[in-house]
Amino acid sequence: MNRTTIAVDLAKSVFQVAVADGDWRVVSRRRLSRGQLLRFFAEQHPCLVVLEACGTAHFWGRWLSSLGFTVRLLPPQYVRAFVRRNKTDRSDADALLEAARSTDLTTVPVKSEQQQALLSLHRLRSAWLASRTARTNTVRGILREFGVNVPRGARRVTAAVETLLGEAASPVPVVLHPLLHQACAEVRDLQARMEQAEGELERLARDLPIVALLRSVPGIGPLTSTALVASIGDVLRFPSGRHLASWLGLTPREHSSGERRRLGGISKRGDRYLRTLLIHGGRSLLAAANRRGGRDHLRAWGLEVERLRGHNRAAVAVANKLARICWAVWRHGERYQGRPIPKAA
């Protein structure tokens, strides 16, 4: 049997496998447990293996590559279009084979263990950040019910609550004091965990020279630079900076037909976390430019867009520009050097 392609629908414990021959005809289908899947691939000759780029896909991609298989990860949103009729594990595996035949689909590179470690640190930090925000909002909401308005910010909330509960004439009922103290302690603990994750990111970034180059770009800090390196891996897979900006969902959504062309808001496709970090970087660049003025062409351009289109649109436009600058810095291996605006005589 000439087995040339194996499609695997990944799961936690039960995996659906479809094997195709050289003419892309399915010649075998199997439903395997995790242990059976390991033995199955150990008995196969190296060939093409197609997976969806979903959870655990990069682990399986690294493991299969170590056995000599050629691994191709396909974006799940594109594979979904090849599913016929009802969605089942069997139809998902068949859809992977159909999608693998398409030469227009861009594959997802298999991430290394170092990239996965960086992304895991970012994921943990994001989870703790969400928990901290939820705790502080809960505390602020409770205090508002007793006529106390606490400003936003985790440090401000904990300091204000500790001061308020220490007052003799505190408007907050005594029965809530112990639990509010515990909530503040939890917020401080979450903040300490976030700082520990950021410290680990800084330590790992020292072993990545490209991170220092990316941090030379205005608005790009340790979080954004390490997230870009972990998510992209090899920037050469993007032909230009515009392709990278499009991959991040920072380019306009298009709905055109014939001679009529319509451009809307940004597509918001791709990695939401990276897009958020870049937009925050655009906001910080605009804030610094408003304080210090447009000292170079990038800052002056951002201020002009902000004047014409508003702060939010300017932040997204600057994020698009930052993504393209990061591609150029990464591609050429040179630090960012802004073009200063000459002073008027």
Residue frames relative to the residue before (quaternion, step in Angstrom):
aa qw qx qy qz dx dy dz
M 1.0000 0.0000 0.0000 0.0000 0.00 0.00 0.00
N 0.2933 -0.7713 0.5448 0.1493 3.58 -0.72 1.09
R 0.0284 -0.8138 0.5797 -0.0296 3.54 0.03 1.31
T 0.0609 -0.8292 0.5555 -0.0024 3.57 -0.56 1.13
T 0.8067 0.1307 -0.0497 0.5741 3.61 1.06 -0.60
I 0.0774 -0.7676 0.6356 0.0271 3.54 -1.04 0.90
A 0.1394 -0.7774 0.6108 0.0558 3.57 -0.79 1.06
V 0.0952 -0.7942 0.6000 0.0120 3.55 -0.93 0.98
D 0.2257 -0.7344 0.6270 0.1287 3.54 -0.85 1.04
L 0.2894 -0.8135 0.4841 0.1417 3.56 -0.24 1.33
A 0.0455 0.7625 -0.6439 0.0438 3.53 -1.24 0.62
K 0.6703 -0.4880 0.3600 0.4278 3.57 -1.29 -0.15
S 0.8432 0.0836 -0.0011 0.5311 3.58 0.83 -0.93
V 0.7724 0.2492 -0.1460 0.5656 3.65 1.08 -0.61
F 0.1113 -0.8120 0.5730 -0.0001 3.58 -0.69 1.16
Q 0.2541 -0.7470 0.5969 0.1452 3.55 -1.03 0.87
V 0.1064 -0.8040 0.5850 0.0060 3.57 -0.77 1.10
A 0.0430 -0.7671 0.6400 0.0123 3.55 -1.04 0.89
V 0.1597 -0.7920 0.5872 0.0495 3.57 -0.80 1.07
A 0.1088 -0.7998 0.5899 0.0229 3.59 -0.87 1.04
D 0.4259 -0.6878 0.5247 0.2648 3.55 -1.20 0.59
G 0.7741 -0.3643 0.2464 0.4554 3.56 -1.30 -0.23
D 0.6967 0.4291 -0.2700 0.5075 3.61 1.19 -0.41
W 0.5106 -0.6791 0.3859 0.3594 3.59 1.32 0.38
R 0.4253 0.6554 -0.5010 0.3721 3.58 1.10 0.67
V 0.4333 -0.6915 0.5123 0.2676 3.57 -0.91 0.92
V 0.1182 -0.8216 0.5570 0.0262 3.55 -0.61 1.15
S 0.8065 0.0747 -0.0332 0.5855 3.59 1.19 -0.31
R 0.0502 -0.7648 0.6419 0.0238 3.54 -1.14 0.76
R 0.0225 0.8008 -0.5966 0.0489 3.57 -0.93 0.90
R 0.2326 -0.7332 0.6252 0.1321 3.51 -1.24 0.66
L 0.0153 -0.8535 0.5137 -0.0863 3.56 -0.28 1.31
S 0.4303 -0.6374 0.5679 0.2934 3.51 -1.27 0.52
R 0.7156 -0.4399 0.3033 0.4500 3.57 -1.27 0.09
G 0.6743 0.4854 -0.3003 0.4687 3.59 0.89 -0.86
Q 0.6542 0.5070 -0.3124 0.4662 3.57 1.01 -0.81
L 0.6268 0.5352 -0.3410 0.4521 3.60 1.07 -0.69
L 0.6321 0.5253 -0.3343 0.4612 3.58 0.99 -0.77
R 0.6797 0.4681 -0.2920 0.4834 3.59 0.93 -0.87
F 0.6060 0.5768 -0.3544 0.4177 3.60 1.05 -0.76
F 0.7271 0.4193 -0.2547 0.4803 3.60 0.80 -0.96
A 0.5933 0.5635 -0.3750 0.4357 3.59 1.12 -0.50
E 0.7071 0.4487 -0.2522 0.4849 3.59 1.19 -0.53
Q 0.6182 0.5720 -0.3400 0.4183 3.62 1.26 -0.22
H 0.4697 -0.6198 0.5423 0.3181 3.51 -1.30 0.47
P 0.6084 -0.5743 0.3871 0.3875 3.64 -1.03 0.64
C 0.1411 0.7614 -0.6174 0.1384 3.55 -0.93 0.97
L 0.6661 -0.4668 0.3768 0.4431 3.57 -1.28 -0.32
V 0.0855 -0.7753 0.6253 0.0245 3.57 -0.92 1.00
V 0.1641 -0.7962 0.5801 0.0513 3.56 -0.79 1.08
L 0.0004 0.7914 -0.6088 0.0542 3.55 -0.86 1.07
E 0.4637 -0.6101 0.5497 0.3325 3.51 -1.32 0.32
A 0.4355 -0.6941 0.5090 0.2638 3.57 -1.02 0.81
C 0.3035 0.7420 -0.5251 0.2857 3.55 0.48 1.26
G 0.7881 -0.2934 0.2205 0.4943 3.57 -1.22 -0.37
T 0.8306 0.1531 -0.2002 0.4966 3.57 -1.03 1.01
A 0.4428 0.7144 -0.4610 0.2847 3.63 1.19 -0.07
H 0.6703 0.5011 -0.3161 0.4468 3.59 0.95 -0.80
F 0.5971 0.5380 -0.3654 0.4697 3.60 1.11 -0.58
W 0.6867 0.4646 -0.2895 0.4783 3.56 0.83 -0.96
G 0.6195 0.5485 -0.3470 0.4416 3.58 1.04 -0.68
R 0.6628 0.4846 -0.3083 0.4805 3.59 0.96 -0.84
W 0.6662 0.5090 -0.3116 0.4472 3.59 0.94 -0.87
L 0.6769 0.4786 -0.2983 0.4731 3.59 0.91 -0.87
S 0.6246 0.5318 -0.3443 0.4566 3.60 1.02 -0.70
S 0.6363 0.5259 -0.3347 0.4545 3.58 1.05 -0.69
L 0.6712 0.4733 -0.2951 0.4883 3.61 1.20 -0.45
G 0.6167 -0.5759 0.3378 0.4170 3.59 1.28 -0.04
F 0.4987 0.6480 -0.4397 0.3716 3.62 1.22 0.07
T 0.3790 -0.6673 0.5870 0.2578 3.53 -1.29 0.48
V 0.1540 -0.8234 0.5452 0.0337 3.56 -0.50 1.23
R 0.0453 -0.7771 0.6277 0.0099 3.53 -0.99 0.91
L 0.1549 -0.7845 0.5974 0.0601 3.57 -0.65 1.16
L 0.1528 -0.8025 0.5746 0.0492 3.56 -0.79 1.07
P 0.5347 -0.6274 0.4527 0.3400 3.62 -1.01 0.75
P 0.4953 -0.6927 0.4276 0.3033 3.64 -0.73 0.97
Q 0.6454 0.5453 -0.3463 0.4077 3.61 0.97 -0.76
Y 0.6781 0.4572 -0.2998 0.4912 3.59 1.18 -0.47
V 0.6127 0.5469 -0.3529 0.4483 3.57 1.10 -0.60
R 0.5821 0.6170 -0.3659 0.3828 3.58 1.08 -0.75
A 0.6367 0.5507 -0.3392 0.4199 3.62 1.04 -0.68
F 0.6817 0.4865 -0.2900 0.4631 3.61 1.18 -0.41
V 0.4932 0.6473 -0.4426 0.3767 3.61 1.25 0.02
R 0.2381 -0.7821 0.5637 0.1173 3.56 -0.79 1.02
R 0.8559 0.0380 -0.0684 0.5112 3.51 -1.04 0.90
N 0.8433 -0.1478 0.1044 0.5060 3.60 -0.89 -0.90
K 0.4505 -0.6744 0.5161 0.2754 3.54 -1.19 0.61
T 0.1546 0.7450 -0.6341 0.1375 3.55 -0.71 1.15
D 0.6669 -0.4722 0.3661 0.4453 3.58 -1.25 0.15
R 0.6465 0.5224 -0.3258 0.4506 3.57 1.01 -0.78
S 0.6822 0.4689 -0.2963 0.4764 3.61 0.90 -0.86
D 0.6083 0.5418 -0.3569 0.4573 3.61 1.11 -0.59
A 0.6591 0.4941 -0.3139 0.4721 3.59 0.95 -0.80
D 0.6428 0.5036 -0.3213 0.4796 3.60 1.02 -0.78
A 0.6332 0.5324 -0.3325 0.4529 3.60 1.04 -0.76
L 0.6068 0.5494 -0.3551 0.4514 3.59 1.08 -0.66
L 0.6514 0.5054 -0.3163 0.4692 3.59 0.99 -0.78
E 0.6516 0.5029 -0.3158 0.4720 3.58 0.99 -0.82
A 0.6711 0.4937 -0.3044 0.4618 3.59 0.95 -0.85
A 0.6234 0.5536 -0.3437 0.4321 3.59 1.05 -0.70
R 0.6163 0.5543 -0.3482 0.4379 3.60 1.15 -0.50
S 0.6089 0.5664 -0.3544 0.4277 3.58 1.16 -0.52
T 0.3168 -0.7687 0.5304 0.1656 3.56 -0.80 1.01
D 0.6193 0.5756 -0.3385 0.4130 3.60 1.25 -0.23
L 0.5840 0.5947 -0.3820 0.3991 3.60 1.19 -0.36
T 0.3319 -0.7335 0.5629 0.1867 3.54 -0.90 0.99
T 0.3390 -0.7583 0.5224 0.1927 3.56 -0.73 1.03
V 0.4322 -0.6698 0.5452 0.2596 3.54 -1.33 0.40
P 0.4084 -0.7163 0.4964 0.2715 3.63 -0.68 0.96
V 0.4901 -0.6449 0.5025 0.3025 3.55 -1.13 0.69
K 0.3616 -0.7540 0.5093 0.2034 3.58 -0.71 1.05
S 0.4556 -0.6669 0.5219 0.2742 3.54 -1.15 0.70
E 0.6732 -0.4808 0.3617 0.4299 3.57 -1.28 0.17
Q 0.6237 0.5364 -0.3433 0.4532 3.60 1.05 -0.70
Q 0.6433 0.5037 -0.3216 0.4786 3.58 0.97 -0.79
Q 0.6549 0.5084 -0.3179 0.4599 3.59 0.94 -0.85
A 0.6318 0.5289 -0.3391 0.4540 3.60 1.03 -0.74
L 0.6502 0.5075 -0.3165 0.4684 3.58 0.95 -0.85
L 0.6753 0.4866 -0.2975 0.4676 3.58 0.90 -0.91
S 0.6255 0.5366 -0.3435 0.4504 3.60 1.03 -0.68
L 0.6348 0.5131 -0.3300 0.4742 3.58 1.01 -0.75
H 0.6473 0.5007 -0.3190 0.4781 3.58 0.99 -0.79
R 0.6601 0.5125 -0.3196 0.4467 3.58 0.96 -0.81
L 0.6462 0.5075 -0.3195 0.4720 3.58 0.99 -0.81
R 0.6537 0.5090 -0.3191 0.4602 3.57 0.93 -0.88
S 0.6528 0.5112 -0.3213 0.4575 3.61 0.95 -0.82
A 0.6446 0.5162 -0.3262 0.4600 3.59 1.00 -0.79
W 0.6732 0.4773 -0.2989 0.4791 3.59 0.95 -0.84
L 0.6149 0.5404 -0.3470 0.4577 3.58 1.09 -0.67
A 0.6546 0.5004 -0.3126 0.4727 3.60 0.96 -0.83
S 0.6517 0.5053 -0.3181 0.4677 3.59 0.99 -0.80
R 0.6468 0.5161 -0.3238 0.4588 3.59 0.97 -0.81
T 0.6480 0.5119 -0.3174 0.4661 3.57 0.97 -0.83
A 0.6503 0.5134 -0.3204 0.4592 3.58 0.97 -0.82
R 0.6620 0.5042 -0.3166 0.4552 3.61 0.94 -0.83
T 0.6799 0.4830 -0.3034 0.4608 3.60 0.85 -0.90
N 0.6454 0.5073 -0.3304 0.4657 3.61 1.00 -0.72
T 0.6229 0.5324 -0.3395 0.4618 3.58 1.06 -0.71
V 0.6665 0.4940 -0.3040 0.4684 3.58 0.91 -0.92
R 0.6614 0.5020 -0.3155 0.4593 3.60 0.89 -0.86
G 0.6498 0.5173 -0.3185 0.4569 3.59 1.03 -0.78
I 0.6411 0.5177 -0.3251 0.4639 3.58 1.01 -0.79
L 0.6886 0.4857 -0.2935 0.4514 3.58 0.88 -0.91
R 0.6047 0.5590 -0.3673 0.4324 3.60 1.06 -0.60
E 0.6099 0.5623 -0.3543 0.4316 3.58 1.12 -0.59
F 0.7294 0.3601 -0.2280 0.5352 3.58 1.24 -0.33
G 0.6492 -0.5802 0.2969 0.3922 3.55 1.21 0.60
V 0.5782 0.5646 -0.3840 0.4465 3.60 1.21 0.33
N 0.1280 -0.7935 0.5935 0.0417 3.56 -0.69 1.11
V 0.1090 -0.8050 0.5830 0.0126 3.58 -0.49 1.24
P 0.4621 -0.6851 0.4769 0.2993 3.65 -0.82 0.87
R 0.5979 -0.5794 0.4234 0.3572 3.53 -1.26 0.45
G 0.5751 0.5663 -0.4564 0.3745 3.54 -1.28 0.49
A 0.4977 -0.6943 0.4277 0.2956 3.56 -0.73 1.08
R 0.6806 0.4835 -0.3060 0.4575 3.61 0.85 -0.87
R 0.6482 0.5138 -0.3217 0.4608 3.57 1.00 -0.76
V 0.6527 0.5258 -0.3229 0.4396 3.56 0.96 -0.85
T 0.6899 0.4754 -0.3012 0.4553 3.59 0.79 -0.95
A 0.6584 0.5017 -0.3181 0.4622 3.60 0.95 -0.82
A 0.6744 0.4953 -0.3029 0.4562 3.59 0.91 -0.88
V 0.6581 0.5085 -0.3171 0.4559 3.60 0.97 -0.82
E 0.6520 0.5082 -0.3245 0.4597 3.60 0.91 -0.85
T 0.6555 0.4952 -0.3126 0.4768 3.59 0.99 -0.78
L 0.6665 0.5169 -0.3041 0.4428 3.57 0.92 -0.91
L 0.7026 0.4650 -0.2818 0.4590 3.57 0.89 -0.89
G 0.6471 0.5254 -0.3283 0.4444 3.58 1.18 -0.37
E 0.5476 0.6148 -0.3991 0.4036 3.58 1.26 -0.18
A 0.5274 -0.6442 0.4561 0.3143 3.53 -1.11 0.74
A 0.7608 0.3164 -0.1717 0.5400 3.57 1.01 -0.81
S 0.1562 0.8173 -0.5385 0.1331 3.59 0.91 0.87
P 0.4269 -0.7169 0.4865 0.2592 3.63 -0.88 0.88
V 0.5837 0.5774 -0.3770 0.4286 3.60 1.23 -0.25
P 0.5093 -0.6558 0.4541 0.3231 3.64 -0.83 0.90
V 0.5839 -0.6184 0.4077 0.3322 3.53 -1.07 0.81
V 0.6074 0.5861 -0.3643 0.3936 3.58 1.04 -0.69
L 0.6856 0.4818 -0.2825 0.4669 3.61 1.18 -0.51
H 0.4894 0.7074 -0.4242 0.2832 3.60 1.17 -0.39
P 0.6877 0.4740 -0.3258 0.4430 3.68 0.71 -0.86
L 0.6854 0.4821 -0.2980 0.4572 3.59 0.93 -0.85
L 0.6401 0.5032 -0.3389 0.4715 3.61 1.03 -0.63
H 0.5979 0.5364 -0.3578 0.4762 3.58 1.11 -0.62
Q 0.6572 0.5021 -0.3100 0.4689 3.59 0.97 -0.84
A 0.6341 0.5270 -0.3345 0.4563 3.59 1.02 -0.78
C 0.6503 0.5018 -0.3160 0.4749 3.60 0.99 -0.79
A 0.6374 0.5151 -0.3297 0.4688 3.58 1.02 -0.76
E 0.6381 0.5213 -0.3253 0.4640 3.56 1.05 -0.74
V 0.6296 0.5254 -0.3310 0.4670 3.59 1.03 -0.77
R 0.6651 0.4905 -0.3069 0.4722 3.59 0.94 -0.84
D 0.6348 0.5234 -0.3325 0.4610 3.58 1.04 -0.72
L 0.6481 0.5038 -0.3144 0.4768 3.59 0.99 -0.81
Q 0.6291 0.5251 -0.3325 0.4669 3.58 1.04 -0.75
A 0.6490 0.5102 -0.3200 0.4649 3.60 0.98 -0.80
R 0.6401 0.5166 -0.3303 0.4629 3.60 1.01 -0.74
M 0.6366 0.5212 -0.3275 0.4647 3.58 1.01 -0.80
E 0.6645 0.4948 -0.3084 0.4675 3.58 0.92 -0.84
Q 0.6205 0.5260 -0.3464 0.4672 3.60 1.07 -0.64
A 0.6470 0.5042 -0.3185 0.4751 3.61 0.99 -0.82
E 0.6474 0.5063 -0.3233 0.4690 3.59 0.98 -0.78
G 0.6330 0.5243 -0.3329 0.4622 3.59 1.06 -0.69
E 0.6419 0.5077 -0.3223 0.4756 3.58 1.03 -0.75
L 0.6268 0.5251 -0.3367 0.4670 3.59 1.06 -0.72
E 0.6376 0.5164 -0.3239 0.4712 3.57 1.00 -0.80
R 0.6618 0.5076 -0.3167 0.4518 3.58 0.95 -0.82
L 0.6809 0.4715 -0.2928 0.4778 3.59 0.92 -0.85
A 0.6212 0.5660 -0.3445 0.4184 3.59 1.09 -0.68
R 0.5794 0.5957 -0.3870 0.3997 3.61 1.12 -0.49
D 0.6811 0.4696 -0.2865 0.4831 3.59 1.17 -0.52
L 0.6756 0.4481 -0.2854 0.5112 3.61 1.29 0.03
P 0.2981 -0.7917 0.5005 0.1838 3.63 -0.18 1.20
I 0.6137 0.5742 -0.3628 0.4026 3.59 1.06 -0.66
V 0.5764 0.5889 -0.3844 0.4161 3.60 1.14 -0.54
A 0.6426 0.5163 -0.3266 0.4623 3.61 1.00 -0.79
L 0.6402 0.5114 -0.3331 0.4665 3.59 1.04 -0.69
L 0.6738 0.4944 -0.3048 0.4568 3.58 0.90 -0.87
R 0.6602 0.5173 -0.3147 0.4445 3.59 1.04 -0.71
S 0.5517 0.5879 -0.4050 0.4313 3.60 1.25 -0.09
V 0.5759 0.5704 -0.3763 0.4487 3.60 1.27 -0.27
P 0.4877 -0.6594 0.4707 0.3253 3.65 -0.82 0.84
G 0.7967 0.2813 -0.2202 0.4875 3.57 -0.96 0.88
I 0.6513 0.4652 -0.3142 0.5106 3.60 1.27 -0.05
G 0.0624 -0.8208 0.5676 -0.0138 3.56 -0.48 1.23
P 0.7751 -0.3462 0.2284 0.4766 3.59 -1.22 -0.25
L 0.6483 0.5200 -0.3386 0.4413 3.61 0.97 -0.75
T 0.7050 0.4638 -0.2794 0.4581 3.58 0.76 -1.00
S 0.6673 0.5114 -0.3169 0.4391 3.60 0.90 -0.87
T 0.6886 0.4583 -0.2970 0.4770 3.61 0.86 -0.86
A 0.6328 0.5213 -0.3425 0.4589 3.61 1.04 -0.68
L 0.6318 0.5219 -0.3349 0.4651 3.60 1.02 -0.73
V 0.6693 0.4946 -0.3042 0.4635 3.59 0.87 -0.93
A 0.6833 0.4930 -0.2959 0.4500 3.58 0.92 -0.87
S 0.7248 0.4455 -0.2528 0.4608 3.60 0.95 -0.81
I 0.7334 0.4257 -0.2417 0.4717 3.59 0.94 -0.84
G 0.2176 -0.7968 0.5346 0.1791 3.59 0.84 -0.92
D 0.7923 -0.0920 0.1266 0.5898 3.57 0.27 -1.28
V 0.3144 -0.7870 0.5022 0.1717 3.58 -0.42 1.22
L 0.5509 0.6369 -0.3958 0.3663 3.61 1.18 -0.37
R 0.5579 0.5965 -0.4081 0.4079 3.59 1.18 -0.17
F 0.6554 0.4220 -0.3126 0.5429 3.59 1.30 -0.06
P 0.4166 -0.7411 0.4588 0.2583 3.63 -0.56 1.07
S 0.8060 0.0155 0.0199 0.5913 3.59 1.08 -0.63
G 0.6726 -0.4854 0.3687 0.4197 3.54 -1.31 0.13
R 0.6011 0.5620 -0.3627 0.4374 3.58 1.11 -0.57
H 0.6268 0.5243 -0.3404 0.4651 3.57 1.05 -0.68
L 0.6403 0.5103 -0.3279 0.4713 3.58 1.02 -0.75
A 0.6517 0.5057 -0.3156 0.4689 3.60 0.94 -0.86
S 0.6451 0.5075 -0.3190 0.4737 3.59 1.05 -0.74
W 0.6339 0.5322 -0.3196 0.4613 3.58 1.02 -0.82
L 0.6894 0.4635 -0.2682 0.4878 3.58 1.11 -0.67
G 0.4939 -0.6815 0.4223 0.3366 3.61 1.22 -0.09
L 0.4932 0.6745 -0.4149 0.3601 3.59 1.16 0.53
T 0.5995 0.5373 -0.3680 0.4653 3.58 1.25 0.25
P 0.6369 -0.5656 0.3486 0.3909 3.63 -1.12 0.54
R 0.4441 -0.6372 0.5609 0.2866 3.52 -1.24 0.62
E 0.1953 -0.8111 0.5461 0.0757 3.56 -0.81 1.01
H 0.0048 0.7587 -0.6511 0.0205 3.54 -1.11 0.84
S 0.1815 0.8162 -0.5088 0.2050 3.53 0.27 1.34
S 0.0219 0.7704 -0.6369 0.0195 3.51 -1.27 0.51
G 0.8303 0.0922 -0.0902 0.5422 3.56 -0.89 0.94
E 0.7804 -0.2731 0.2355 0.5108 3.54 -0.87 -1.02
R 0.5975 0.5545 -0.3656 0.4492 3.59 1.24 -0.01
R 0.0624 -0.8004 0.5960 -0.0154 3.55 -0.74 1.10
R 0.0473 -0.7982 0.6002 -0.0212 3.53 -0.79 1.10
L 0.0840 -0.7750 0.6262 0.0115 3.53 -0.87 1.06
G 0.1679 -0.8042 0.5658 0.0700 3.56 -0.81 1.02
G 0.7713 -0.2673 0.2469 0.5222 3.53 -1.09 -0.78
I 0.7125 -0.4241 0.3088 0.4660 3.57 -1.27 0.03
S 0.5864 -0.6341 0.3871 0.3229 3.55 -1.10 0.74
K 0.2094 -0.8072 0.5180 0.1904 3.62 1.17 -0.62
R 0.4123 0.6697 -0.5046 0.3563 3.57 1.04 0.74
G 0.6754 0.4874 -0.3495 0.4292 3.54 -1.19 0.32
D 0.7785 -0.3521 0.2631 0.4481 3.53 -1.31 -0.41
R 0.3541 -0.7623 0.5058 0.1943 3.57 -0.48 1.20
Y 0.6367 0.5473 -0.3322 0.4298 3.58 1.00 -0.81
L 0.6656 0.4868 -0.3007 0.4792 3.58 0.91 -0.89
R 0.6480 0.5206 -0.3217 0.4533 3.57 0.95 -0.85
T 0.6402 0.5220 -0.3214 0.4630 3.59 1.02 -0.79
L 0.6578 0.5111 -0.3154 0.4544 3.59 0.92 -0.89
L 0.6701 0.4937 -0.3073 0.4614 3.59 0.94 -0.82
I 0.6455 0.5015 -0.3297 0.4725 3.60 1.00 -0.72
H 0.6199 0.5105 -0.3403 0.4892 3.59 1.05 -0.69
G 0.6273 0.5250 -0.3338 0.4685 3.58 1.07 -0.69
G 0.6325 0.5197 -0.3254 0.4732 3.57 1.08 -0.70
R 0.6397 0.5148 -0.3267 0.4680 3.58 1.03 -0.76
S 0.6647 0.4933 -0.3198 0.4612 3.60 0.92 -0.83
L 0.6298 0.5240 -0.3442 0.4585 3.60 1.02 -0.72
L 0.6615 0.4946 -0.3111 0.4701 3.60 0.95 -0.84
A 0.6390 0.5236 -0.3357 0.4526 3.59 0.98 -0.78
A 0.6690 0.4826 -0.3014 0.4782 3.59 0.95 -0.85
A 0.6494 0.5109 -0.3269 0.4586 3.60 1.01 -0.76
N 0.6381 0.5226 -0.3338 0.4564 3.61 1.04 -0.67
R 0.6727 0.4829 -0.2974 0.4753 3.58 1.12 -0.64
R 0.8162 0.2820 -0.1112 0.4919 3.56 0.87 -0.99
G 0.5362 -0.6261 0.4119 0.3884 3.57 1.24 -0.21
G 0.5675 -0.5999 0.4476 0.3431 3.57 -1.31 0.34
R 0.1126 -0.8448 0.5224 0.0275 3.55 0.08 1.32
D 0.7757 0.1603 -0.1174 0.5989 3.60 1.19 -0.37
H 0.7235 -0.4615 0.2932 0.4215 3.53 -1.31 0.20
L 0.6256 0.5462 -0.3506 0.4329 3.62 1.01 -0.74
R 0.7013 0.4507 -0.2751 0.4789 3.60 0.80 -0.95
A 0.6436 0.5135 -0.3295 0.4621 3.58 0.98 -0.79
W 0.6391 0.5112 -0.3271 0.4725 3.59 1.01 -0.76
G 0.6518 0.5157 -0.3201 0.4547 3.61 0.94 -0.83
L 0.6552 0.5015 -0.3154 0.4688 3.59 0.97 -0.78
E 0.6449 0.5131 -0.3286 0.4613 3.58 1.02 -0.74
V 0.6409 0.5007 -0.3262 0.4819 3.60 0.99 -0.78
E 0.6375 0.5252 -0.3275 0.4587 3.59 0.99 -0.78
R 0.6538 0.5106 -0.3156 0.4608 3.58 0.99 -0.76
L 0.7305 0.4375 -0.2379 0.4672 3.57 0.99 -0.84
R 0.8309 0.2524 -0.0837 0.4888 3.60 0.87 -0.95
G 0.5959 -0.5646 0.3851 0.4217 3.63 1.17 -0.18
H 0.6726 -0.5494 0.3307 0.3693 3.52 -1.26 0.50
N 0.6871 0.5044 -0.3097 0.4214 3.61 0.78 -0.95
R 0.6784 0.4660 -0.3008 0.4818 3.59 0.87 -0.87
A 0.6298 0.5254 -0.3416 0.4590 3.57 1.03 -0.68
A 0.6290 0.5336 -0.3420 0.4502 3.61 1.00 -0.76
V 0.6665 0.4819 -0.3042 0.4806 3.60 0.98 -0.81
A 0.6387 0.5195 -0.3295 0.4622 3.59 0.99 -0.78
V 0.6528 0.4925 -0.3132 0.4829 3.60 0.99 -0.80
A 0.6146 0.5420 -0.3476 0.4557 3.61 1.04 -0.72
N 0.6224 0.5257 -0.3286 0.4778 3.58 1.03 -0.78
K 0.6697 0.4942 -0.2954 0.4691 3.55 0.93 -0.91
L 0.6421 0.5270 -0.3254 0.4519 3.60 0.98 -0.81
A 0.6300 0.5333 -0.3390 0.4514 3.59 0.99 -0.78
R 0.6800 0.4804 -0.2900 0.4720 3.58 0.95 -0.84
I 0.6264 0.5149 -0.3367 0.4788 3.60 1.08 -0.68
C 0.6314 0.5300 -0.3316 0.4588 3.60 1.00 -0.82
W 0.6275 0.5243 -0.3444 0.4613 3.58 1.00 -0.75
A 0.6767 0.4951 -0.3019 0.4537 3.60 0.88 -0.91
V 0.6479 0.5120 -0.3189 0.4652 3.59 0.96 -0.85
W 0.6757 0.4911 -0.2789 0.4738 3.55 0.95 -0.93
R 0.6745 0.5204 -0.2958 0.4321 3.55 0.90 -0.95
H 0.7809 0.3378 -0.1738 0.4959 3.60 0.87 -0.93
G 0.4002 -0.7521 0.4552 0.2589 3.60 1.23 -0.14
E 0.5690 0.5710 -0.3874 0.4473 3.59 1.08 0.69
R 0.5421 -0.6182 0.4652 0.3280 3.54 -1.13 0.68
Y 0.5588 -0.6082 0.4523 0.3366 3.52 -1.21 0.60
Q 0.0225 -0.7765 0.6297 -0.0078 3.54 -0.94 0.93
G 0.2638 -0.7961 0.5279 0.1337 3.55 -0.27 1.27
R 0.4478 -0.6678 0.5252 0.2787 3.52 -1.21 0.56
P 0.2875 -0.7841 0.5183 0.1845 3.61 -0.34 1.15
I 0.4374 -0.6650 0.5368 0.2799 3.53 -1.19 0.60
P 0.4026 -0.7240 0.4903 0.2708 3.62 -0.61 1.02
K 0.4826 -0.6647 0.4956 0.2824 3.53 -1.05 0.84
A 0.5090 -0.6476 0.4767 0.3070 3.50 -1.07 0.81
A 0.5443 -0.6271 0.4427 0.3384 3.58 -1.05 0.75
